[in-house]
């Protein structure tokens, strides 16, 4: 098994990926970063041996965390990304010509540097887009202190351990709501509910206290193993109710080609299985 990496994120369950060529392996001040090639998923990025993104299936995660809130909102001009150092989230946000400004806050400059070198297919030039303002800072500190307002906030965090833990707190979510424009939308990654149910429940409890419309939607991403992943949704507007025909019109007007997102998938993603519903507070 020396040519395999074992991801032990969950107590009673683990997945393994075959490691081909190792392209990068170095510890920064915050975490150990590795990029290696896998025969199915292409280039794989891990932080402390936990898969963060892959060349092969990252499109599902990035498309669903960006196009769902942006197209539901319908008039998003300013977007904030917390995390997302590989550039994939910025890539998808910036595909919307209607988005005028993106602030991306990443705690670890090392993630950005090696992603530009070893994972350029994820960012596809997003770091050079003049609409992007890259801020190297702690996301929780930024959201606590900023006076800026955003139409959509995307929290592309790691799992709630280490530097990412603070991004799952009630205080953080409260500061994020304050940074939203009226009708603005906050979306978060909340892990795989079958394996990480408490993570979703805790976020939903905070969202229930903060937002008029709160909940989550789902997408299945192969390397985030253990079932479909949940994305938290919070807003004081009615964007979730955007009709399918309106989503169709907005999607067509955006002129974006996608590999996972469609307006039909957008609407269906909010239909939750019973075990996920039972995790709601």
ChimeraX commands (.cxc) that place a marker at each C-alpha (Angstrom):
marker #1 position 0.00,0.00,0.00 radius 0.5
marker #1 position 3.01,2.31,-0.22 radius 0.5
marker #1 position 1.66,3.84,-3.43 radius 0.5
marker #1 position -1.70,4.72,-1.86 radius 0.5
marker #1 position -2.74,7.60,0.38 radius 0.5
marker #1 position -5.30,6.79,3.05 radius 0.5
marker #1 position -7.64,9.58,4.08 radius 0.5
marker #1 position -8.73,9.05,7.67 radius 0.5
marker #1 position -11.11,11.98,8.01 radius 0.5
marker #1 position -13.86,9.86,9.59 radius 0.5
marker #1 position -13.52,7.66,12.67 radius 0.5
marker #1 position -15.02,4.48,11.22 radius 0.5
marker #1 position -14.52,4.92,7.50 radius 0.5
marker #1 position -11.66,5.78,5.17 radius 0.5
marker #1 position -11.04,6.09,1.46 radius 0.5
marker #1 position -7.77,5.54,-0.39 radius 0.5
marker #1 position -6.40,6.95,-3.62 radius 0.5
marker #1 position -3.56,5.50,-5.63 radius 0.5
marker #1 position -0.61,7.87,-5.78 radius 0.5
marker #1 position 1.21,8.15,-9.06 radius 0.5
marker #1 position 3.77,10.88,-9.54 radius 0.5
marker #1 position 4.10,13.26,-6.57 radius 0.5
marker #1 position 4.34,16.81,-7.90 radius 0.5
marker #1 position 4.53,18.73,-4.63 radius 0.5
marker #1 position 4.99,17.84,-0.99 radius 0.5
marker #1 position 5.75,20.51,1.56 radius 0.5
marker #1 position 4.59,21.67,4.97 radius 0.5
marker #1 position 3.68,25.34,5.37 radius 0.5
marker #1 position 3.09,27.20,8.63 radius 0.5
marker #1 position -0.52,26.02,8.64 radius 0.5
marker #1 position -0.73,22.60,7.00 radius 0.5
marker #1 position 0.97,19.96,4.84 radius 0.5
marker #1 position 0.23,20.45,1.16 radius 0.5
marker #1 position 0.56,17.69,-1.40 radius 0.5
marker #1 position -0.25,17.37,-5.08 radius 0.5
marker #1 position -0.05,13.99,-6.78 radius 0.5
marker #1 position -1.41,12.35,-9.91 radius 0.5
marker #1 position -4.14,9.70,-9.73 radius 0.5
marker #1 position -5.14,7.68,-12.78 radius 0.5
marker #1 position -8.86,8.44,-12.45 radius 0.5
marker #1 position -8.93,11.92,-10.91 radius 0.5
marker #1 position -5.80,13.47,-12.40 radius 0.5
marker #1 position -4.05,15.92,-10.12 radius 0.5
marker #1 position -5.17,15.64,-6.50 radius 0.5
marker #1 position -4.65,18.27,-3.79 radius 0.5
marker #1 position -4.55,17.09,-0.17 radius 0.5
marker #1 position -4.14,19.03,3.07 radius 0.5
marker #1 position -2.86,16.82,5.88 radius 0.5
marker #1 position -3.81,13.80,3.69 radius 0.5
marker #1 position -7.45,14.92,3.42 radius 0.5
marker #1 position -8.60,15.38,-0.19 radius 0.5
marker #1 position -9.51,18.99,-0.91 radius 0.5
marker #1 position -10.01,19.00,-4.66 radius 0.5
marker #1 position -9.10,17.08,-7.78 radius 0.5
marker #1 position -8.63,17.89,-11.41 radius 0.5
marker #1 position -11.24,15.29,-12.30 radius 0.5
marker #1 position -14.30,16.12,-10.18 radius 0.5
marker #1 position -13.76,19.64,-8.82 radius 0.5
marker #1 position -16.28,21.02,-11.32 radius 0.5
marker #1 position -19.19,19.61,-9.32 radius 0.5
marker #1 position -18.25,21.33,-6.09 radius 0.5
marker #1 position -17.26,24.64,-7.64 radius 0.5
marker #1 position -20.23,24.89,-9.99 radius 0.5
marker #1 position -22.78,24.11,-7.29 radius 0.5
marker #1 position -21.33,26.55,-4.74 radius 0.5
marker #1 position -21.30,29.43,-7.21 radius 0.5
marker #1 position -23.95,29.11,-9.89 radius 0.5
marker #1 position -26.73,28.15,-7.46 radius 0.5
marker #1 position -26.55,31.36,-5.36 radius 0.5
marker #1 position -25.53,33.69,-8.22 radius 0.5
marker #1 position -28.29,32.58,-10.59 radius 0.5
marker #1 position -30.85,32.39,-7.78 radius 0.5
marker #1 position -29.97,35.94,-6.75 radius 0.5
marker #1 position -30.21,37.25,-10.31 radius 0.5
marker #1 position -28.37,40.53,-9.75 radius 0.5
marker #1 position -25.16,39.62,-7.92 radius 0.5
marker #1 position -22.46,42.20,-8.59 radius 0.5
marker #1 position -20.15,41.76,-5.60 radius 0.5
marker #1 position -19.08,38.31,-4.37 radius 0.5
marker #1 position -16.93,37.32,-1.39 radius 0.5
marker #1 position -15.10,33.98,-1.30 radius 0.5
marker #1 position -13.70,32.82,2.04 radius 0.5
marker #1 position -11.00,30.24,1.36 radius 0.5
marker #1 position -10.76,28.77,-2.10 radius 0.5
marker #1 position -7.00,29.13,-2.44 radius 0.5
marker #1 position -6.86,26.72,-5.38 radius 0.5
marker #1 position -8.75,29.29,-7.47 radius 0.5
marker #1 position -11.55,27.00,-8.62 radius 0.5
marker #1 position -14.28,28.96,-6.87 radius 0.5
marker #1 position -13.02,32.26,-8.29 radius 0.5
marker #1 position -12.90,30.62,-11.72 radius 0.5
marker #1 position -16.59,29.81,-11.65 radius 0.5
marker #1 position -17.72,33.12,-10.10 radius 0.5
marker #1 position -15.79,35.12,-12.67 radius 0.5
marker #1 position -17.46,33.26,-15.53 radius 0.5
marker #1 position -20.46,35.46,-14.76 radius 0.5
marker #1 position -19.87,38.64,-16.76 radius 0.5
marker #1 position -22.44,40.38,-14.55 radius 0.5
marker #1 position -20.17,40.00,-11.50 radius 0.5
marker #1 position -18.18,43.21,-11.18 radius 0.5
marker #1 position -15.97,42.50,-8.15 radius 0.5
marker #1 position -14.78,39.40,-6.31 radius 0.5
marker #1 position -12.92,39.51,-3.01 radius 0.5
marker #1 position -11.18,36.24,-2.17 radius 0.5
marker #1 position -9.77,35.81,1.36 radius 0.5
marker #1 position -7.31,32.95,1.80 radius 0.5
marker #1 position -5.38,32.39,5.01 radius 0.5
marker #1 position -2.41,30.60,3.45 radius 0.5
marker #1 position -0.46,32.28,0.65 radius 0.5
marker #1 position 1.31,28.96,0.09 radius 0.5
marker #1 position -1.92,27.37,-1.14 radius 0.5
marker #1 position -2.32,30.08,-3.77 radius 0.5
marker #1 position 1.32,29.94,-4.85 radius 0.5
marker #1 position 1.51,26.22,-5.41 radius 0.5
marker #1 position -1.99,26.04,-6.91 radius 0.5
marker #1 position -0.95,28.53,-9.58 radius 0.5
marker #1 position 2.07,26.35,-10.31 radius 0.5
marker #1 position 0.75,22.81,-9.87 radius 0.5
marker #1 position -3.03,23.16,-10.36 radius 0.5
marker #1 position -3.41,25.86,-13.04 radius 0.5
marker #1 position -6.30,23.94,-14.59 radius 0.5
marker #1 position -8.37,24.76,-11.51 radius 0.5
marker #1 position -7.99,28.54,-11.60 radius 0.5
marker #1 position -7.77,28.88,-15.40 radius 0.5
marker #1 position -6.39,32.41,-15.14 radius 0.5
marker #1 position -8.78,33.60,-12.41 radius 0.5
marker #1 position -5.95,35.05,-10.32 radius 0.5
marker #1 position -5.11,37.41,-13.20 radius 0.5
marker #1 position -8.67,38.69,-13.68 radius 0.5
marker #1 position -8.77,42.42,-12.80 radius 0.5
marker #1 position -12.11,41.90,-11.04 radius 0.5
marker #1 position -10.44,39.69,-8.41 radius 0.5
marker #1 position -9.04,41.17,-5.20 radius 0.5
marker #1 position -6.96,38.49,-3.44 radius 0.5
marker #1 position -6.54,39.11,0.30 radius 0.5
marker #1 position -4.18,36.93,2.35 radius 0.5
marker #1 position -5.81,37.00,5.76 radius 0.5
marker #1 position -7.78,34.93,8.21 radius 0.5
marker #1 position -11.33,34.70,6.86 radius 0.5
marker #1 position -12.91,35.07,10.29 radius 0.5
marker #1 position -10.89,38.21,11.02 radius 0.5
marker #1 position -11.73,39.68,7.63 radius 0.5
marker #1 position -15.46,39.12,7.96 radius 0.5
marker #1 position -15.42,40.51,11.51 radius 0.5
marker #1 position -13.73,43.75,10.47 radius 0.5
marker #1 position -14.92,44.46,6.94 radius 0.5
marker #1 position -17.30,47.32,6.21 radius 0.5
marker #1 position -17.90,46.05,2.66 radius 0.5
marker #1 position -21.17,44.51,1.54 radius 0.5
marker #1 position -21.60,41.54,-0.76 radius 0.5
marker #1 position -24.50,40.07,-2.72 radius 0.5
marker #1 position -23.19,36.52,-2.38 radius 0.5
marker #1 position -20.76,35.08,0.18 radius 0.5
marker #1 position -19.24,31.65,-0.52 radius 0.5
marker #1 position -17.48,29.94,2.39 radius 0.5
marker #1 position -15.14,27.45,0.72 radius 0.5
marker #1 position -13.66,26.13,3.95 radius 0.5
marker #1 position -11.73,23.03,4.87 radius 0.5
marker #1 position -13.26,20.64,7.40 radius 0.5
marker #1 position -13.93,22.10,10.88 radius 0.5
marker #1 position -10.52,21.23,12.29 radius 0.5
marker #1 position -7.41,23.38,12.60 radius 0.5
marker #1 position -7.50,26.75,10.81 radius 0.5
marker #1 position -10.94,26.00,9.31 radius 0.5
marker #1 position -12.70,25.37,12.63 radius 0.5
marker #1 position -13.53,29.03,13.29 radius 0.5
marker #1 position -15.46,29.21,9.99 radius 0.5
marker #1 position -18.17,26.97,11.45 radius 0.5
marker #1 position -19.08,29.12,14.47 radius 0.5
marker #1 position -22.23,31.10,15.21 radius 0.5
marker #1 position -20.11,34.24,15.57 radius 0.5
marker #1 position -18.62,33.83,12.12 radius 0.5
marker #1 position -22.03,33.29,10.53 radius 0.5
marker #1 position -23.37,36.37,12.30 radius 0.5
marker #1 position -20.57,38.53,10.92 radius 0.5
marker #1 position -21.16,37.05,7.46 radius 0.5
marker #1 position -24.83,37.99,7.58 radius 0.5
marker #1 position -23.90,41.54,8.51 radius 0.5
marker #1 position -21.72,41.70,5.38 radius 0.5
marker #1 position -24.60,40.74,3.06 radius 0.5
marker #1 position -26.59,43.24,1.04 radius 0.5
marker #1 position -30.40,43.09,1.42 radius 0.5
marker #1 position -31.48,39.82,-0.18 radius 0.5
marker #1 position -27.89,38.58,-0.21 radius 0.5
marker #1 position -27.10,34.87,0.02 radius 0.5
marker #1 position -24.61,32.98,2.19 radius 0.5
marker #1 position -23.55,29.48,1.11 radius 0.5
marker #1 position -21.20,27.17,3.02 radius 0.5
marker #1 position -19.71,23.72,2.60 radius 0.5
marker #1 position -21.04,21.46,5.32 radius 0.5
marker #1 position -19.48,18.12,4.66 radius 0.5
marker #1 position -21.13,14.78,3.97 radius 0.5
marker #1 position -24.25,14.57,6.17 radius 0.5
marker #1 position -24.22,10.77,6.43 radius 0.5
marker #1 position -20.75,10.92,7.96 radius 0.5
marker #1 position -20.72,14.43,9.46 radius 0.5
marker #1 position -24.29,15.01,10.58 radius 0.5
marker #1 position -23.43,17.14,13.60 radius 0.5
marker #1 position -21.54,19.58,11.38 radius 0.5
marker #1 position -24.66,20.22,9.30 radius 0.5
marker #1 position -26.96,20.38,12.34 radius 0.5
marker #1 position -24.78,22.95,14.07 radius 0.5
marker #1 position -24.63,25.19,11.01 radius 0.5
marker #1 position -28.35,24.88,10.40 radius 0.5
marker #1 position -29.08,25.81,14.02 radius 0.5
marker #1 position -27.11,29.03,13.51 radius 0.5
marker #1 position -28.74,29.72,10.14 radius 0.5
marker #1 position -32.21,29.17,11.60 radius 0.5
marker #1 position -31.53,31.90,14.16 radius 0.5
marker #1 position -30.07,34.29,11.59 radius 0.5
marker #1 position -32.01,33.97,8.35 radius 0.5
marker #1 position -35.62,34.08,7.22 radius 0.5
marker #1 position -34.86,31.36,4.65 radius 0.5
marker #1 position -32.34,28.73,5.67 radius 0.5
marker #1 position -31.54,25.16,4.73 radius 0.5
marker #1 position -29.17,23.22,2.55 radius 0.5
marker #1 position -28.85,21.65,-0.86 radius 0.5
marker #1 position -26.92,18.59,-2.03 radius 0.5
marker #1 position -24.51,17.37,-4.70 radius 0.5
marker #1 position -22.62,14.10,-5.06 radius 0.5
marker #1 position -18.86,14.54,-5.47 radius 0.5
marker #1 position -16.93,11.26,-5.83 radius 0.5
marker #1 position -13.82,12.20,-3.84 radius 0.5
marker #1 position -15.86,13.62,-0.96 radius 0.5
marker #1 position -16.78,10.09,-0.01 radius 0.5
marker #1 position -19.61,8.85,2.17 radius 0.5
marker #1 position -22.66,10.18,0.32 radius 0.5
marker #1 position -23.78,13.53,-1.10 radius 0.5
marker #1 position -22.23,16.75,0.22 radius 0.5
marker #1 position -24.38,19.43,1.84 radius 0.5
marker #1 position -24.11,23.14,1.12 radius 0.5
marker #1 position -25.62,25.52,3.66 radius 0.5
marker #1 position -28.01,28.19,2.36 radius 0.5
marker #1 position -29.00,31.34,4.23 radius 0.5
marker #1 position -30.80,34.48,3.07 radius 0.5
marker #1 position -33.48,36.92,4.12 radius 0.5
marker #1 position -34.77,37.07,0.54 radius 0.5
marker #1 position -36.83,34.68,-1.57 radius 0.5
marker #1 position -34.15,33.62,-4.06 radius 0.5
marker #1 position -34.70,29.94,-3.30 radius 0.5
marker #1 position -38.16,30.26,-4.84 radius 0.5
marker #1 position -36.85,31.53,-8.20 radius 0.5
marker #1 position -38.93,29.65,-10.81 radius 0.5
marker #1 position -37.29,27.19,-13.16 radius 0.5
marker #1 position -38.13,29.23,-16.24 radius 0.5
marker #1 position -36.40,32.28,-14.73 radius 0.5
marker #1 position -33.32,30.20,-13.89 radius 0.5
marker #1 position -33.35,28.93,-17.48 radius 0.5
marker #1 position -33.40,32.49,-18.78 radius 0.5
marker #1 position -30.61,33.66,-16.47 radius 0.5
marker #1 position -28.46,30.63,-17.27 radius 0.5
marker #1 position -28.89,31.16,-21.00 radius 0.5
marker #1 position -28.11,34.87,-20.67 radius 0.5
marker #1 position -24.94,34.09,-18.71 radius 0.5
marker #1 position -23.67,32.04,-21.65 radius 0.5
marker #1 position -21.88,29.58,-19.37 radius 0.5
marker #1 position -21.12,25.98,-20.29 radius 0.5
marker #1 position -21.22,23.66,-17.29 radius 0.5
marker #1 position -20.46,20.00,-16.66 radius 0.5
marker #1 position -22.79,19.48,-13.68 radius 0.5
marker #1 position -24.98,22.50,-13.01 radius 0.5
marker #1 position -28.26,22.88,-14.85 radius 0.5
marker #1 position -31.33,24.85,-13.74 radius 0.5
marker #1 position -33.12,21.53,-13.22 radius 0.5
marker #1 position -30.32,20.23,-11.00 radius 0.5
marker #1 position -30.41,23.58,-9.16 radius 0.5
marker #1 position -34.06,23.14,-8.21 radius 0.5
marker #1 position -33.74,19.43,-7.44 radius 0.5
marker #1 position -30.70,19.92,-5.19 radius 0.5
marker #1 position -32.95,21.44,-2.50 radius 0.5
marker #1 position -35.06,18.24,-2.31 radius 0.5
marker #1 position -33.62,16.50,0.73 radius 0.5
marker #1 position -33.74,12.80,1.69 radius 0.5
marker #1 position -35.37,11.98,4.99 radius 0.5
marker #1 position -32.13,11.32,6.88 radius 0.5
marker #1 position -30.86,14.80,5.99 radius 0.5
marker #1 position -34.17,16.40,6.94 radius 0.5
marker #1 position -33.88,14.77,10.36 radius 0.5
marker #1 position -30.56,16.59,10.87 radius 0.5
marker #1 position -32.33,19.94,10.64 radius 0.5
marker #1 position -32.91,21.64,14.01 radius 0.5
marker link #1:1,2 radius 0.2
marker link #1:2,3 radius 0.2
marker link #1:3,4 radius 0.2
marker link #1:4,5 radius 0.2
marker link #1:5,6 radius 0.2
marker link #1:6,7 radius 0.2
marker link #1:7,8 radius 0.2
marker link #1:8,9 radius 0.2
marker link #1:9,10 radius 0.2
marker link #1:10,11 radius 0.2
marker link #1:11,12 radius 0.2
marker link #1:12,13 radius 0.2
marker link #1:13,14 radius 0.2
marker link #1:14,15 radius 0.2
marker link #1:15,16 radius 0.2
marker link #1:16,17 radius 0.2
marker link #1:17,18 radius 0.2
marker link #1:18,19 radius 0.2
marker link #1:19,20 radius 0.2
marker link #1:20,21 radius 0.2
marker link #1:21,22 radius 0.2
marker link #1:22,23 radius 0.2
marker link #1:23,24 radius 0.2
marker link #1:24,25 radius 0.2
marker link #1:25,26 radius 0.2
marker link #1:26,27 radius 0.2
marker link #1:27,28 radius 0.2
marker link #1:28,29 radius 0.2
marker link #1:29,30 radius 0.2
marker link #1:30,31 radius 0.2
marker link #1:31,32 radius 0.2
marker link #1:32,33 radius 0.2
marker link #1:33,34 radius 0.2
marker link #1:34,35 radius 0.2
marker link #1:35,36 radius 0.2
marker link #1:36,37 radius 0.2
marker link #1:37,38 radius 0.2
marker link #1:38,39 radius 0.2
marker link #1:39,40 radius 0.2
marker link #1:40,41 radius 0.2
marker link #1:41,42 radius 0.2
marker link #1:42,43 radius 0.2
marker link #1:43,44 radius 0.2
marker link #1:44,45 radius 0.2
marker link #1:45,46 radius 0.2
marker link #1:46,47 radius 0.2
marker link #1:47,48 radius 0.2
marker link #1:48,49 radius 0.2
marker link #1:49,50 radius 0.2
marker link #1:50,51 radius 0.2
marker link #1:51,52 radius 0.2
marker link #1:52,53 radius 0.2
marker link #1:53,54 radius 0.2
marker link #1:54,55 radius 0.2
marker link #1:55,56 radius 0.2
marker link #1:56,57 radius 0.2
marker link #1:57,58 radius 0.2
marker link #1:58,59 radius 0.2
marker link #1:59,60 radius 0.2
marker link #1:60,61 radius 0.2
marker link #1:61,62 radius 0.2
marker link #1:62,63 radius 0.2
marker link #1:63,64 radius 0.2
marker link #1:64,65 radius 0.2
marker link #1:65,66 radius 0.2
marker link #1:66,67 radius 0.2
marker link #1:67,68 radius 0.2
marker link #1:68,69 radius 0.2
marker link #1:69,70 radius 0.2
marker link #1:70,71 radius 0.2
marker link #1:71,72 radius 0.2
marker link #1:72,73 radius 0.2
marker link #1:73,74 radius 0.2
marker link #1:74,75 radius 0.2
marker link #1:75,76 radius 0.2
marker link #1:76,77 radius 0.2
marker link #1:77,78 radius 0.2
marker link #1:78,79 radius 0.2
marker link #1:79,80 radius 0.2
marker link #1:80,81 radius 0.2
marker link #1:81,82 radius 0.2
marker link #1:82,83 radius 0.2
marker link #1:83,84 radius 0.2
marker link #1:84,85 radius 0.2
marker link #1:85,86 radius 0.2
marker link #1:86,87 radius 0.2
marker link #1:87,88 radius 0.2
marker link #1:88,89 radius 0.2
marker link #1:89,90 radius 0.2
marker link #1:90,91 radius 0.2
marker link #1:91,92 radius 0.2
marker link #1:92,93 radius 0.2
marker link #1:93,94 radius 0.2
marker link #1:94,95 radius 0.2
marker link #1:95,96 radius 0.2
marker link #1:96,97 radius 0.2
marker link #1:97,98 radius 0.2
marker link #1:98,99 radius 0.2
marker link #1:99,100 radius 0.2
marker link #1:100,101 radius 0.2
marker link #1:101,102 radius 0.2
marker link #1:102,103 radius 0.2
marker link #1:103,104 radius 0.2
marker link #1:104,105 radius 0.2
marker link #1:105,106 radius 0.2
marker link #1:106,107 radius 0.2
marker link #1:107,108 radius 0.2
marker link #1:108,109 radius 0.2
marker link #1:109,110 radius 0.2
marker link #1:110,111 radius 0.2
marker link #1:111,112 radius 0.2
marker link #1:112,113 radius 0.2
marker link #1:113,114 radius 0.2
marker link #1:114,115 radius 0.2
marker link #1:115,116 radius 0.2
marker link #1:116,117 radius 0.2
marker link #1:117,118 radius 0.2
marker link #1:118,119 radius 0.2
marker link #1:119,120 radius 0.2
marker link #1:120,121 radius 0.2
marker link #1:121,122 radius 0.2
marker link #1:122,123 radius 0.2
marker link #1:123,124 radius 0.2
marker link #1:124,125 radius 0.2
marker link #1:125,126 radius 0.2
marker link #1:126,127 radius 0.2
marker link #1:127,128 radius 0.2
marker link #1:128,129 radius 0.2
marker link #1:129,130 radius 0.2
marker link #1:130,131 radius 0.2
marker link #1:131,132 radius 0.2
marker link #1:132,133 radius 0.2
marker link #1:133,134 radius 0.2
marker link #1:134,135 radius 0.2
marker link #1:135,136 radius 0.2
marker link #1:136,137 radius 0.2
marker link #1:137,138 radius 0.2
marker link #1:138,139 radius 0.2
marker link #1:139,140 radius 0.2
marker link #1:140,141 radius 0.2
marker link #1:141,142 radius 0.2
marker link #1:142,143 radius 0.2
marker link #1:143,144 radius 0.2
marker link #1:144,145 radius 0.2
marker link #1:145,146 radius 0.2
marker link #1:146,147 radius 0.2
marker link #1:147,148 radius 0.2
marker link #1:148,149 radius 0.2
marker link #1:149,150 radius 0.2
marker link #1:150,151 radius 0.2
marker link #1:151,152 radius 0.2
marker link #1:152,153 radius 0.2
marker link #1:153,154 radius 0.2
marker link #1:154,155 radius 0.2
marker link #1:155,156 radius 0.2
marker link #1:156,157 radius 0.2
marker link #1:157,158 radius 0.2
marker link #1:158,159 radius 0.2
marker link #1:159,160 radius 0.2
marker link #1:160,161 radius 0.2
marker link #1:161,162 radius 0.2
marker link #1:162,163 radius 0.2
marker link #1:163,164 radius 0.2
marker link #1:164,165 radius 0.2
marker link #1:165,166 radius 0.2
marker link #1:166,167 radius 0.2
marker link #1:167,168 radius 0.2
marker link #1:168,169 radius 0.2
marker link #1:169,170 radius 0.2
marker link #1:170,171 radius 0.2
marker link #1:171,172 radius 0.2
marker link #1:172,173 radius 0.2
marker link #1:173,174 radius 0.2
marker link #1:174,175 radius 0.2
marker link #1:175,176 radius 0.2
marker link #1:176,177 radius 0.2
marker link #1:177,178 radius 0.2
marker link #1:178,179 radius 0.2
marker link #1:179,180 radius 0.2
marker link #1:180,181 radius 0.2
marker link #1:181,182 radius 0.2
marker link #1:182,183 radius 0.2
marker link #1:183,184 radius 0.2
marker link #1:184,185 radius 0.2
marker link #1:185,186 radius 0.2
marker link #1:186,187 radius 0.2
marker link #1:187,188 radius 0.2
marker link #1:188,189 radius 0.2
marker link #1:189,190 radius 0.2
marker link #1:190,191 radius 0.2
marker link #1:191,192 radius 0.2
marker link #1:192,193 radius 0.2
marker link #1:193,194 radius 0.2
marker link #1:194,195 radius 0.2
marker link #1:195,196 radius 0.2
marker link #1:196,197 radius 0.2
marker link #1:197,198 radius 0.2
marker link #1:198,199 radius 0.2
marker link #1:199,200 radius 0.2
marker link #1:200,201 radius 0.2
marker link #1:201,202 radius 0.2
marker link #1:202,203 radius 0.2
marker link #1:203,204 radius 0.2
marker link #1:204,205 radius 0.2
marker link #1:205,206 radius 0.2
marker link #1:206,207 radius 0.2
marker link #1:207,208 radius 0.2
marker link #1:208,209 radius 0.2
marker link #1:209,210 radius 0.2
marker link #1:210,211 radius 0.2
marker link #1:211,212 radius 0.2
marker link #1:212,213 radius 0.2
marker link #1:213,214 radius 0.2
marker link #1:214,215 radius 0.2
marker link #1:215,216 radius 0.2
marker link #1:216,217 radius 0.2
marker link #1:217,218 radius 0.2
marker link #1:218,219 radius 0.2
marker link #1:219,220 radius 0.2
marker link #1:220,221 radius 0.2
marker link #1:221,222 radius 0.2
marker link #1:222,223 radius 0.2
marker link #1:223,224 radius 0.2
marker link #1:224,225 radius 0.2
marker link #1:225,226 radius 0.2
marker link #1:226,227 radius 0.2
marker link #1:227,228 radius 0.2
marker link #1:228,229 radius 0.2
marker link #1:229,230 radius 0.2
marker link #1:230,231 radius 0.2
marker link #1:231,232 radius 0.2
marker link #1:232,233 radius 0.2
marker link #1:233,234 radius 0.2
marker link #1:234,235 radius 0.2
marker link #1:235,236 radius 0.2
marker link #1:236,237 radius 0.2
marker link #1:237,238 radius 0.2
marker link #1:238,239 radius 0.2
marker link #1:239,240 radius 0.2
marker link #1:240,241 radius 0.2
marker link #1:241,242 radius 0.2
marker link #1:242,243 radius 0.2
marker link #1:243,244 radius 0.2
marker link #1:244,245 radius 0.2
marker link #1:245,246 radius 0.2
marker link #1:246,247 radius 0.2
marker link #1:247,248 radius 0.2
marker link #1:248,249 radius 0.2
marker link #1:249,250 radius 0.2
marker link #1:250,251 radius 0.2
marker link #1:251,252 radius 0.2
marker link #1:252,253 radius 0.2
marker link #1:253,254 radius 0.2
marker link #1:254,255 radius 0.2
marker link #1:255,256 radius 0.2
marker link #1:256,257 radius 0.2
marker link #1:257,258 radius 0.2
marker link #1:258,259 radius 0.2
marker link #1:259,260 radius 0.2
marker link #1:260,261 radius 0.2
marker link #1:261,262 radius 0.2
marker link #1:262,263 radius 0.2
marker link #1:263,264 radius 0.2
marker link #1:264,265 radius 0.2
marker link #1:265,266 radius 0.2
marker link #1:266,267 radius 0.2
marker link #1:267,268 radius 0.2
marker link #1:268,269 radius 0.2
marker link #1:269,270 radius 0.2
marker link #1:270,271 radius 0.2
marker link #1:271,272 radius 0.2
marker link #1:272,273 radius 0.2
marker link #1:273,274 radius 0.2
marker link #1:274,275 radius 0.2
marker link #1:275,276 radius 0.2
marker link #1:276,277 radius 0.2
marker link #1:277,278 radius 0.2
marker link #1:278,279 radius 0.2
marker link #1:279,280 radius 0.2
marker link #1:280,281 radius 0.2
view
